[in-house]
Amino acid sequence: MDFFSKFSKLFRKKEKSTAGTKEDNNSFMPYSKLSNTEEEQMVNAVAQWILRTKMETIAIIVLESLKPISSAGSQLVLFYIAPFLELFNIRGYRYAALFEKSENVEKLIKKIEEGSKK
């Protein structure tokens, strides 16, 4: 299994969204509302992938430097990158919604630091 297959397996869609339906009329994008448990699961999945690939140091540096602009960055991802990720069956919109909140970036950093100490 090549790197892209392993990487994209982490982000594959697992469930259908209710975006654009009557249940979700405040959203302009798919997957804009994530529950706390979904956020926690996604943060854990990303942290585990980073730890498995031994990229803790570079990930923490990048996340710390981009934390102040995470909201603006996620909006750019929505416009430029997420539509293409969806073509490859990767949950780009969900991860853009996750990293829109800077506290989720902080959670990810803490998870990585905890995992690297083990």
Buried (B, 14 or more C-beta within 10 A) or exposed (E): EEEEEEEBEBBEBEEEBEBEEEEBEEBEBBBBEBEEEBBBEBBBEBBBBBBEEEEBEEBBEEBEEBBEEBEEBBBEBBEEBBEEBBEEEBBBBBBBBBBBBBEBBBBBBEBBEEBBEE
